[in-house]
Amino acid sequence: MGHCWQPHWRGEERCWVTAYVRLTNALSVTYPAVVGEVNPVDFIAIECLRVFLPSVYDAIRTSPEQFCGYKAVGDHDDREQAKAFHDVWLQEVPGDLRESAQELVQRLFPRLESVWSNMHYSGESLQRWRTELRVCVFDIFPAYFRLSLPAGAVTRADVDALLSAAKDPAAFSAVLRSALAQKSAKGTSKARALLDRLMDHVPGELDASHAEPVIGALLDMGDELLVRTERVPGEFDWGNESRVRRVAYHLLKKLDSADRCRVLKSALENGRALRCGQYLLAALVEEVEKEAKREGGSALISAGDADELKAVWILRTAILATEQAFIEHPSLAVLLSGWRRWGGDAEAKAWWSQATNTDAGLVKVIAAFRSEATSRGSGDRAARVHLRVNPKGIEPYGDVHALAARLQRLLDSGKVAELDVPVITRFIVECQRMKAGKNPDDFGFDDDD
């Protein structure tokens, strides 16, 4: 340690031995509970702080947002506020230990280099730190401060199980389904975090031989992961379809260009994850379009491949749309939009017409177009969530005002289930405002709420 932690002891040797015993006794209790879930070097350092500098340990434990992550502290004012925070705990450290304590904490939490110097890190660094189970990663941080992992936390064993199943689509899907059933304190599933952790290992531990089975599994069961509770109100998050896309996209990059279309075509033809397939394909099509306009780099697939894959997706959508469960799809609205945009306009409108023949079908389809907008006032601690049902998204399928009138009659007669009343009422209100001349796409459209 370089310092006698108990000054009243006599003899430097006795001091060191006692300190060593205290630390090893502590580690014998705490480390077995987290072995495999933390970086051993980081954990020993954190335990040193807990045993010998508890005030520093408490500052870290209670304020992870001040220590974790990779993003540098922003402007001058932010930097001064950060310095003020860190000066508080640093001043509580004995003077002869202050410099070494600062250096140790800075090594544990590299982000602090932007507070005390001009060193900055990137998202690639964060990905490496997460693979190494470093304490500076928000997802890993709790494991260092609890003798047991919180509910829904992803363990290294979970990651290893998914990696081990990467050549077996059925086993891979089973691991994700199991993770989906396990919830965190936020209400999100372990599957959400597990996909993030998987992405950390795609560049180094998965190769071209894993691409076809993993992509096939994700484009078959991926839509099962698109549950509403996976999005936290107030947090900017594209959802699990974005996580699936990242994994699939980077695995495609590992394949030869001649194999990419074949693997994707097979996955789209045989899979049931229409939304995940659509989201991935949309990104690939956008690359093709940017390449044609010379606005981007080299696309992963050719223009001809893009057209072929869109046709495959449209055909698969038309097939699955004949199933009764299609109307219950969590991304129904965006699927219908993609179906129309990529060449299936007539088929999508025909499906809509048939689905809305019944009152129950109409309510379900309108409810599928719900969205949530969030706002936060200057005095708000939590984000406010606003329900939206934008009539403009429904206009391509029929007269929205006629639909609103029909739904109003259903409301008046009590034929709308209580669970659906808010979204149907919202659609009617937005149609009324649009009829009065307001544009549902304008900022502040729902200010009257």
Solvent accessible surface area in square Angstrom, and as a share of the most:
residue,aa,sasa,rsa
1,M,82,0.36
2,G,70,0.67
3,H,46,0.20
4,C,39,0.23
5,W,41,0.14
6,Q,50,0.22
7,P,109,0.69
8,H,137,0.61
9,W,55,0.19
10,R,212,0.77
11,G,47,0.45
12,E,128,0.57
13,E,139,0.62
14,R,150,0.55
15,C,1,0.00
16,W,102,0.36
17,V,83,0.48
18,T,36,0.21
19,A,5,0.04
20,Y,146,0.56
21,V,68,0.39
22,R,84,0.31
23,L,22,0.11
24,T,50,0.29
25,N,87,0.45
26,A,16,0.12
27,L,31,0.15
28,S,74,0.48
29,V,102,0.59
30,T,15,0.09
31,Y,60,0.23
32,P,83,0.52
33,A,50,0.39
34,V,1,0.01
35,V,87,0.50
36,G,37,0.35
37,E,26,0.12
38,V,3,0.02
39,N,28,0.15
40,P,68,0.43
41,V,112,0.64
42,D,8,0.04
43,F,5,0.02
44,I,77,0.39
45,A,14,0.11
46,I,1,0.00
47,E,3,0.01
48,C,20,0.12
49,L,4,0.02
50,R,84,0.31
51,V,23,0.13
52,F,17,0.07
53,L,19,0.09
54,P,76,0.48
55,S,40,0.26
56,V,0,0.00
57,Y,23,0.09
58,D,60,0.31
59,A,19,0.14
60,I,0,0.00
61,R,105,0.38
62,T,84,0.49
63,S,16,0.11
64,P,37,0.23
65,E,96,0.43
66,Q,53,0.24
67,F,0,0.00
68,C,2,0.01
69,G,10,0.10
70,Y,52,0.20
71,K,140,0.59
72,A,33,0.25
73,V,20,0.11
74,G,56,0.53
75,D,91,0.47
76,H,129,0.58
77,D,90,0.46
78,D,65,0.34
79,R,64,0.23
80,E,79,0.35
81,Q,125,0.56
82,A,11,0.09
83,K,64,0.27
84,A,58,0.45
85,F,59,0.25
86,H,1,0.01
87,D,62,0.32
88,V,99,0.57
89,W,7,0.03
90,L,11,0.06
91,Q,106,0.47
92,E,109,0.49
93,V,2,0.01
94,P,64,0.40
95,G,54,0.52
96,D,107,0.55
97,L,13,0.06
98,R,72,0.26
99,E,145,0.65
100,S,64,0.42
101,A,5,0.04
102,Q,49,0.22
103,E,86,0.39
104,L,58,0.29
105,V,0,0.00
106,Q,44,0.19
107,R,165,0.60
108,L,6,0.03
109,F,0,0.00
110,P,10,0.06
111,R,49,0.18
112,L,1,0.00
113,E,35,0.16
114,S,6,0.04
115,V,1,0.01
116,W,55,0.19
117,S,49,0.32
118,N,118,0.61
119,M,92,0.41
120,H,106,0.47
121,Y,56,0.21
122,S,56,0.36
123,G,36,0.35
124,E,141,0.63
125,S,13,0.08
126,L,39,0.19
127,Q,48,0.21
128,R,121,0.44
129,W,6,0.02
130,R,33,0.12
131,T,43,0.25
132,E,73,0.33
133,L,19,0.09
134,R,36,0.13
135,V,0,0.00
136,C,0,0.00
137,V,4,0.02
138,F,103,0.43
139,D,75,0.39
140,I,7,0.04
141,F,13,0.05
142,P,38,0.24
143,A,8,0.06
144,Y,5,0.02
145,F,32,0.13
146,R,127,0.46
147,L,108,0.54
148,S,80,0.51
149,L,50,0.25
150,P,37,0.23
151,A,76,0.59
152,G,14,0.14
153,A,28,0.21
154,V,17,0.10
155,T,28,0.16
156,R,56,0.20
157,A,67,0.52
158,D,31,0.16
159,V,1,0.01
160,D,59,0.31
161,A,47,0.36
162,L,1,0.00
163,L,25,0.13
164,S,98,0.63
165,A,10,0.08
166,A,0,0.00
167,K,124,0.52
168,D,68,0.35
169,P,60,0.37
170,A,77,0.59
171,A,37,0.29
172,F,0,0.00
173,S,9,0.06
174,A,55,0.43
175,V,36,0.21
176,L,0,0.00
177,R,105,0.38
178,S,62,0.40
179,A,3,0.03
180,L,31,0.15
181,A,81,0.63
182,Q,77,0.34
183,K,89,0.38
184,S,32,0.21
185,A,109,0.84
186,K,137,0.58
187,G,29,0.28
188,T,8,0.05
189,S,3,0.02
190,K,18,0.08
191,A,0,0.00
192,R,36,0.13
193,A,33,0.26
194,L,1,0.00
195,L,1,0.01
196,D,29,0.15
197,R,7,0.02
198,L,1,0.00
199,M,5,0.02
200,D,10,0.05
201,H,3,0.01
202,V,1,0.00
203,P,71,0.45
204,G,70,0.68
205,E,87,0.39
206,L,6,0.03
207,D,74,0.39
208,A,45,0.35
209,S,61,0.39
210,H,25,0.11
211,A,0,0.00
212,E,73,0.33
213,P,22,0.14
214,V,0,0.00
215,I,0,0.00
216,G,22,0.22
217,A,3,0.02
218,L,0,0.00
219,L,3,0.01
220,D,58,0.30
221,M,1,0.01
222,G,0,0.00
223,D,17,0.09
224,E,77,0.35
225,L,0,0.00
226,L,16,0.08
227,V,57,0.33
228,R,146,0.53
229,T,80,0.47
230,E,3,0.01
231,R,108,0.39
232,V,31,0.18
233,P,88,0.56
234,G,35,0.33
235,E,76,0.34
236,F,175,0.73
237,D,28,0.15
238,W,150,0.53
239,G,2,0.02
240,N,2,0.01
241,E,13,0.06
242,S,18,0.11
243,R,28,0.10
244,V,0,0.00
245,R,69,0.25
246,R,94,0.34
247,V,0,0.00
248,A,0,0.00
249,Y,46,0.17
250,H,64,0.29
251,L,0,0.00
252,L,0,0.00
253,K,100,0.42
254,K,63,0.27
255,L,17,0.09
256,D,103,0.53
257,S,79,0.51
258,A,88,0.69
259,D,47,0.24
260,R,33,0.12
261,C,16,0.10
262,R,122,0.45
263,V,2,0.01
264,L,3,0.01
265,K,67,0.29
266,S,43,0.28
267,A,8,0.06
268,L,12,0.06
269,E,80,0.36
270,N,105,0.54
271,G,5,0.04
272,R,120,0.44
273,A,3,0.03
274,L,7,0.03
275,R,30,0.11
276,C,1,0.00
277,G,1,0.01
278,Q,3,0.01
279,Y,29,0.11
280,L,2,0.01
281,L,2,0.01
282,A,35,0.27
283,A,19,0.15
284,L,0,0.00
285,V,13,0.07
286,E,89,0.40
287,E,43,0.19
288,V,15,0.09
289,E,91,0.41
290,K,84,0.36
291,E,75,0.34
292,A,85,0.66
293,K,138,0.59
294,R,225,0.82
295,E,118,0.53
296,G,41,0.39
297,G,62,0.60
298,S,99,0.64
299,A,15,0.12
300,L,20,0.10
301,I,9,0.04
302,S,59,0.38
303,A,62,0.48
304,G,51,0.49
305,D,34,0.18
306,A,3,0.03
307,D,88,0.45
308,E,70,0.32
309,L,0,0.00
310,K,40,0.17
311,A,58,0.45
312,V,17,0.10
313,W,2,0.01
314,I,27,0.14
315,L,116,0.58
316,R,39,0.14
317,T,0,0.00
318,A,33,0.25
319,I,87,0.44
320,L,9,0.05
321,A,7,0.06
322,T,115,0.67
323,E,66,0.30
324,Q,172,0.76
325,A,68,0.53
326,F,10,0.04
327,I,29,0.15
328,E,103,0.46
329,H,30,0.13
330,P,85,0.54
331,S,16,0.11
332,L,0,0.00
333,A,21,0.17
334,V,54,0.31
335,L,0,0.00
336,L,0,0.00
337,S,39,0.25
338,G,0,0.00
339,W,6,0.02
340,R,66,0.24
341,R,147,0.54
342,W,34,0.12
343,G,62,0.60
344,G,1,0.01
345,D,55,0.28
346,A,76,0.59
347,E,87,0.39
348,A,0,0.00
349,K,80,0.34
350,A,62,0.48
351,W,31,0.11
352,W,10,0.03
353,S,66,0.42
354,Q,134,0.60
355,A,18,0.14
356,T,10,0.06
357,N,114,0.59
358,T,83,0.48
359,D,60,0.31
360,A,68,0.53
361,G,6,0.06
362,L,0,0.00
363,V,11,0.06
364,K,89,0.38
365,V,0,0.00
366,I,0,0.00
367,A,20,0.15
368,A,29,0.22
369,F,27,0.11
370,R,83,0.30
371,S,57,0.37
372,E,81,0.37
373,A,42,0.32
374,T,70,0.41
375,S,49,0.32
376,R,135,0.49
377,G,37,0.35
378,S,132,0.85
379,G,70,0.67
380,D,54,0.28
381,R,238,0.87
382,A,72,0.56
383,A,25,0.19
384,R,131,0.48
385,V,66,0.38
386,H,33,0.15
387,L,40,0.20
388,R,32,0.12
389,V,0,0.00
390,N,41,0.21
391,P,0,0.00
392,K,78,0.33
393,G,37,0.36
394,I,0,0.00
395,E,79,0.36
396,P,48,0.30
397,Y,25,0.10
398,G,33,0.32
399,D,88,0.46
400,V,4,0.02
401,H,63,0.28
402,A,57,0.44
403,L,20,0.10
404,A,9,0.07
405,A,46,0.36
406,R,60,0.22
407,L,0,0.00
408,Q,65,0.29
409,R,152,0.56
410,L,12,0.06
411,L,39,0.20
412,D,109,0.56
413,S,66,0.42
414,G,62,0.60
415,K,139,0.59
416,V,14,0.08
417,A,63,0.49
418,E,155,0.70
419,L,162,0.81
420,D,37,0.19
421,V,55,0.32
422,P,76,0.48
423,V,4,0.02
424,I,0,0.00
425,T,56,0.33
426,R,26,0.09
427,F,0,0.00
428,I,10,0.05
429,V,44,0.25
430,E,0,0.00
431,C,2,0.01
432,Q,108,0.48
433,R,37,0.13
434,M,29,0.13
435,K,151,0.64
436,A,87,0.67
437,G,67,0.65
438,K,87,0.37
439,N,54,0.28
440,P,2,0.01
441,D,91,0.47
442,D,80,0.42
443,F,214,0.89
444,G,26,0.25
445,F,8,0.03
446,D,23,0.12
447,D,109,0.57
448,D,99,0.51
449,D,90,0.47
